Each structure stands twice: as C-alpha cells, then as structure tokens.
Amino acid sequence: MALGTYKADQGYWTRTITGIAVLALTMAGALWAWNQVDRFNFDASTAQIIKWSAAGLIVAIGIAAGLMFVYFKPSTAEFLIATEGEMKKVNWSTRREVLGSTWVVITVSLSIAAILWLVDLGFSSFFRAIKLLGPGM
C-alpha cells in the first residue's frame, strides 16, 4: 500500500482532534520519561543526553504511531469517519435549554439535600430523646 492518507477528504475534524490528543499523550509520556531520569545518579552531561534521547524517542514513536493509526490505517480511519458522520446527526441542545436544565438539577439537588437534612435532624432529635445518643453526638 502506498503511503497516503486513507480517504483524505473525509473525517477531517475527528482525525485532527484525535491527532492532537495523541500528540498531547505523547508529550506527557516524554515529560514523564524526562523527569524519571533524575531518579538515577548520572552526572549532569550524561543525564541531559539520556533525557533528550528518551524524550526524543518517545516523541518520535508517538508521532509515528499516531500518524499510522489516525491517517493511514483503514479500520481506524473508517471509525473516525463514521464518528464524524454520527456527530453531524446529533440534535444539540440550545444554550437556553442547557441553562434551564441546569437550574432544574441545581434546584432538585438542593431540595433533596434540605429534605435529607431535616430527616437527619429529626432522627438525631428522636435518638437523643430516647437517650440513645449523647449531647455531643
């Protein structure tokens, strides 16, 4: 198979965002490897060589693997293309609907918290009245 993007005209955004996520994970792995070198007792110049080598190797492997899976591997590309197609079918809520739903959730949560607080207060008063709980409990 020639080295070319599989179905290059489809799935642009899902491939781009997936590529950015793979790059972020790769950079996090390189940073982790960079910091792990400090755990060993190398002299300063050797530590720098090992740090740059390890981080560079992880970045190179991560970028190569990311490009291969996101752009060149047909099964992954088909999945990302299908994902973008499905996301276009989603009926996204308006800002007004989201804000209204958020206020409903906040109101119901606070109401349930108040009811449970009152029930807890009632139980603790009852158990204090029958001397099952002491004053500090």
MIMARNU-867847 format. One record per residue: residue number from 1; chain; x, y negated, z of N, C-alpha, C in turn. Coordinates in steps of 0.001 Angstrom, whole numbers. Last residue first. Example, Ala and Ser with C-alpha at 12.3 -4.5 7.8 and 13.67 -1.06 7.14 Angstrom:
2
[2 A [12850 2250 7080] [13670 1060 7140] [12900 -30 7870]]
[1 A [13190 5690 7800] [12300 4500 7800] [13200 3300 7800]]
This chain:
137
[137 A [-23122 -13994 70169] [-23154 -13095 69014] [-24141 -13562 67983]]
[136 A [-23181 -15374 72524] [-22164 -15754 71542] [-22218 -14934 70268]]
[135 A [-25233 -14190 74050] [-25382 -15561 73583] [-24356 -15945 72498]]
[134 A [-25712 -10772 72853] [-25366 -11756 73853] [-25457 -13162 73257]]
[133 A [-28389 -8607 71878] [-27259 -9473 71514] [-27004 -10457 72635]]
[132 A [-30387 -7446 73283] [-29517 -6549 72536] [-28250 -7296 72071]]
[131 A [-32415 -8787 74613] [-31114 -8628 75278] [-30212 -7599 74578]]
[130 A [-34607 -9505 73278] [-34679 -8195 73920] [-33330 -7809 74526]]
[129 A [-33715 -11980 72346] [-34851 -11947 73272] [-34955 -10583 73963]]
[128 A [-31749 -11281 70531] [-31346 -11974 71752] [-32462 -11899 72802]]
[127 A [-33374 -10131 68585] [-32430 -9267 69285] [-31858 -9938 70537]]
[126 A [-34826 -12447 67768] [-35520 -11287 68312] [-34571 -10405 69123]]
[125 A [-32756 -14043 66773] [-33564 -14517 67912] [-34284 -13343 68571]]
[124 A [-31896 -12432 64640] [-30967 -12706 65738] [-31710 -13222 66967]]
[123 A [-34250 -12432 63047] [-33738 -11183 63615] [-32809 -11453 64799]]
[122 A [-34404 -15207 62428] [-35483 -14522 63135] [-35013 -13238 63781]]
[121 A [-32026 -15577 61028] [-32281 -16350 62245] [-33368 -15684 63086]]
[120 A [-32543 -13888 58847] [-31420 -13604 59744] [-31598 -14331 61070]]
[119 A [-34698 -15293 57735] [-34897 -13913 58195] [-33780 -13529 59175]]
[118 A [-33357 -17697 57057] [-34476 -17706 58011] [-34744 -16303 58564]]
[117 A [-31518 -16710 55194] [-31032 -17375 56407] [-32128 -17398 57472]]
[116 A [-33252 -15780 53217] [-32422 -14814 53938] [-31851 -15416 55225]]
[115 A [-34283 -18280 52393] [-35178 -17247 52944] [-34380 -16226 53747]]
[114 A [-31952 -19515 51426] [-32693 -20109 52543] [-33615 -19079 53200]]
[113 A [-31282 -17768 49314] [-30337 -17972 50418] [-31051 -18545 51638]]
[112 A [-33507 -18120 47669] [-33254 -16803 48254] [-32296 -16926 49435]]
[111 A [-33080 -20836 47010] [-34309 -20411 47697] [-34111 -19059 48371]]
[110 A [-30638 -20740 45650] [-30728 -21483 46909] [-31970 -21086 47698]]
[109 A [-31477 -19173 43443] [-30394 -18714 44327] [-30441 -19423 45670]]
[108 A [-33435 -20811 42283] [-33821 -19500 42806] [-32757 -18984 43771]]
[107 A [-31803 -23030 41554] [-32942 -23189 42456] [-33335 -21853 43088]]
[106 A [-29933 -21856 39768] [-29475 -22528 40986] [-30598 -22635 42006]]
[105 A [-31695 -20920 37766] [-30846 -19976 38500] [-30363 -20598 39811]]
[104 A [-32798 -23359 36885] [-33673 -22308 37428] [-32851 -21334 38265]]
[103 A [-30542 -24635 35903] [-31237 -25195 37070] [-32183 -24176 37696]]
[102 A [-29978 -22935 33729] [-29007 -23096 34813] [-29677 -23635 36065]]
[101 A [-32176 -23335 32094] [-31953 -22013 32684] [-30982 -22093 33856]]
[100 A [-31692 -26044 31381] [-32917 -25649 32075] [-32763 -24306 32777]]
[99 A [-29217 -25802 30032] [-29323 -26604 31254] [-30572 -26239 32056]]
[98 A [-30028 -24176 27871] [-28996 -23709 28796] [-29061 -24477 30113]]
[97 A [-31916 -25819 26601] [-32324 -24512 27135] [-31314 -23991 28160]]
[96 A [-30257 -27972 25855] [-31389 -28199 26753] [-31851 -26882 27391]]
[95 A [-28525 -26801 24044] [-27995 -27350 25293] [-29114 -27533 26310]]
[94 A [-29986 -23770 22737] [-29655 -25191 22672] [-29115 -25636 24026]]
[93 A [-28554 -20527 22035] [-29447 -21405 22781] [-29005 -22856 22619]]
[92 A [-28173 -18878 18923] [-27561 -19551 20061] [-28556 -20498 20721]]
[91 A [-28702 -15989 17621] [-29522 -17176 17821] [-29029 -17866 19088]]
[90 A [-26368 -14458 15461] [-26803 -14734 16833] [-27612 -16023 16868]]
[89 A [-25281 -14094 13001] [-26685 -13758 13150] [-27245 -14130 14526]]
[88 A [-22612 -14587 13265] [-23386 -15554 12480] [-24880 -15315 12610]]
[87 A [-21786 -12336 14579] [-21834 -13595 15335] [-22615 -14670 14579]]
[86 A [-21768 -10472 12502] [-22784 -10360 13559] [-22909 -11654 14355]]
[85 A [-19529 -11383 11045] [-20852 -11326 10422] [-21972 -11252 11450]]
[84 A [-17506 -11018 12926] [-17833 -12376 12491] [-19205 -12418 11827]]
[83 A [-17602 -8203 13056] [-17867 -9013 14243] [-18246 -10429 13851]]
[82 A [-16812 -7490 10483] [-18170 -7168 10931] [-18554 -7983 12162]]
[81 A [-14164 -8410 10618] [-15076 -8966 9614] [-16524 -8717 10029]]
[80 A [-13169 -6752 12644] [-13200 -8203 12846] [-14140 -8886 11856]]
[79 A [-13471 -4221 11399] [-14133 -4510 12668] [-14251 -6016 12883]]
[78 A [-11793 -4544 9174] [-13225 -4308 8973] [-14014 -4621 10241]]
[77 A [-9328 -4792 10496] [-9852 -5913 9720] [-11349 -5755 9472]]
[76 A [-9086 -2234 11556] [-9176 -3384 12452] [-9766 -4578 11726]]
[75 A [-8965 -734 9153] [-10020 -456 10141] [-10185 -1627 11117]]
[74 A [-6726 -1828 7666] [-8108 -1923 7192] [-9164 -1697 8275]]
[73 A [-4172 -3857 8721] [-4787 -2556 8980] [-6271 -2618 8628]]
[72 A [-3394 -6536 8301] [-3065 -5524 7311] [-3747 -4180 7516]]
[71 A [-4220 -8349 10337] [-4313 -8713 8929] [-4150 -7559 7943]]
[70 A [-4130 -7159 12883] [-5153 -8161 12577] [-5314 -8372 11077]]
[69 A [-1998 -5265 12871] [-3348 -4864 13260] [-4412 -5857 12817]]
[68 A [206 -6761 11867] [-168 -5487 11274] [-1631 -5146 11600]]
[67 A [293 -8973 13560] [45 -9156 12125] [-431 -7865 11480]]
[66 A [853 -7602 15991] [-344 -8418 15825] [-700 -8636 14371]]
[65 A [3329 -6426 15451] [2170 -5574 15736] [869 -6352 15549]]
[64 A [4866 -8784 15059] [4772 -7769 14002] [3543 -6885 14210]]
[63 A [4526 -10040 17552] [4071 -10704 16327] [3910 -9689 15197]]
[62 A [5670 -8083 19257] [4287 -8534 19419] [3735 -9187 18167]]
[61 A [8306 -7903 18336] [7434 -6726 18279] [5970 -7135 18370]]
[60 A [9138 -10569 18858] [9212 -10008 17506] [8277 -8804 17359]]
[59 A [8729 -10763 21643] [8010 -11655 20721] [8005 -11076 19311]]
[58 A [10501 -8775 22540] [9070 -8658 22833] [8255 -9543 21894]]
[57 A [12935 -9854 21605] [12486 -8541 21144] [10979 -8367 21373]]
[56 A [13054 -12253 23058] [13006 -12264 21599] [12498 -10955 21022]]
[55 A [13228 -11287 25681] [12085 -12110 25284] [11936 -12127 23768]]
[54 A [15680 -9873 25503] [14439 -9191 25889] [13217 -9978 25432]]
[53 A [17458 -11950 24713] [17303 -10731 23910] [15983 -10029 24218]]
[52 A [17242 -13833 26743] [16883 -14206 25376] [16649 -12973 24506]]
[51 A [18110 -12197 28949] [16804 -12874 28936] [16359 -13188 27511]]
[50 A [20679 -11459 28157] [19653 -10424 28343] [18263 -11040 28310]]
[49 A [21914 -13978 28118] [21893 -13146 26906] [20794 -12101 27011]]
[48 A [21585 -14749 30793] [20964 -15533 29721] [20871 -14726 28428]]
[47 A [23102 -12794 32108] [21659 -12895 32381] [20962 -13668 31270]]
[46 A [25657 -13424 31193] [25062 -12141 30823] [23549 -12176 31020]]
[45 A [25995 -15920 32441] [26013 -15824 30975] [25395 -14519 30492]]
[44 A [25747 -15306 35244] [24854 -16260 34575] [24825 -16092 33056]]
[43 A [25872 -11764 36032] [26440 -13112 36065] [25605 -13994 35138]]
[42 A [23188 -9977 37584] [24045 -10229 36432] [24701 -11586 36632]]
[41 A [21450 -8218 39440] [22631 -9033 39742] [23556 -9114 38535]]
[40 A [17912 -8562 38882] [19162 -7810 38815] [20344 -8756 39022]]
[39 A [15848 -10309 38818] [15841 -9317 39890] [17142 -8523 39950]]
[38 A [15971 -11778 36515] [16506 -12385 37733] [16561 -11400 38899]]
[37 A [14519 -10347 34672] [15982 -10238 34607] [16615 -10795 35887]]
[36 A [11895 -11087 34960] [12322 -9838 35577] [13840 -9686 35581]]
[35 A [11516 -13374 33421] [11588 -13518 34877] [12091 -12246 35573]]
[34 A [11448 -12217 30855] [12421 -13258 31169] [12617 -13361 32682]]
[33 A [9174 -10617 31061] [10490 -9985 30888] [11601 -10969 31249]]
[32 A [7224 -12671 31260] [7384 -11681 32331] [8772 -11033 32253]]
[31 A [7559 -13908 28799] [7832 -14663 30023] [8035 -13723 31201]]
[30 A [6700 -11822 27152] [8074 -12314 27032] [8470 -13106 28281]]
[29 A [4023 -11617 27958] [4929 -10490 28141] [6385 -10912 28061]]
[28 A [3128 -14120 27109] [3065 -13777 28530] [3990 -12602 28840]]
[27 A [3479 -13820 24363] [4280 -14822 25065] [4269 -14565 26570]]
[26 A [1564 -11825 23910] [2970 -11576 23598] [3866 -12559 24347]]
[25 A [-778 -13164 24583] [-368 -11980 25358] [1106 -11660 25135]]
[24 A [-703 -15138 22563] [-681 -15525 23978] [-252 -14362 24860]]
[23 A [-890 -13512 20280] [300 -14343 20486] [411 -14765 21950]]
[22 A [-3445 -12475 20651] [-2297 -11559 20620] [-1006 -12331 20865]]
[21 A [-4899 -14875 20444] [-4930 -14105 21691] [-3748 -13130 21762]]
[20 A [-4344 -15549 17788] [-3930 -16459 18862] [-3898 -15726 20199]]
[19 A [-5581 -13367 16508] [-4138 -13587 16369] [-3598 -14504 17453]]
[18 A [-8231 -13868 17201] [-7586 -12646 17678] [-6069 -12773 17587]]
[17 A [-8570 -16249 15782] [-8684 -16268 17244] [-8056 -15008 17846]]
[16 A [-8191 -15265 13134] [-7372 -16348 13677] [-7398 -16340 15204]]
[15 A [-10174 -13316 12867] [-8768 -12950 12735] [-7868 -14012 13362]]
[14 A [-12456 -14860 13206] [-12186 -13777 14155] [-10727 -13323 14062]]
[13 A [-12154 -16664 11012] [-12139 -17138 12399] [-11872 -16026 13398]]
[12 A [-12157 -14973 8635] [-11085 -15921 8947] [-11020 -16259 10437]]
[11 A [-13636 -12909 7351] [-13269 -12813 8762] [-12186 -13767 9210]]
[10 A [-12318 -12853 4004] [-13373 -12557 4967] [-12804 -12534 6389]]
[9 A [-10281 -13024 2169] [-11312 -14063 2118] [-12435 -13840 3129]]
[8 A [-8665 -10767 2442] [-8183 -12053 2950] [-9263 -13126 3005]]
[7 A [-8701 -7843 2611] [-9889 -8690 2476] [-9621 -10085 3047]]
[6 A [-5615 -7632 4075] [-6766 -6833 3697] [-8003 -7718 3736]]
[5 A [-2814 -9259 2847] [-3908 -9316 3806] [-5098 -8541 3264]]
[4 A [-132 -7082 1893] [-1039 -8185 1651] [-2186 -8126 2641]]
[3 A [2073 -5061 707] [1959 -5895 1898] [1124 -7119 1556]]
[2 A [557 -2195 -827] [1320 -3432 -901] [1078 -4259 355]]
[1 A [843 1182 0] [0 0 0] [881 -1235 0]]
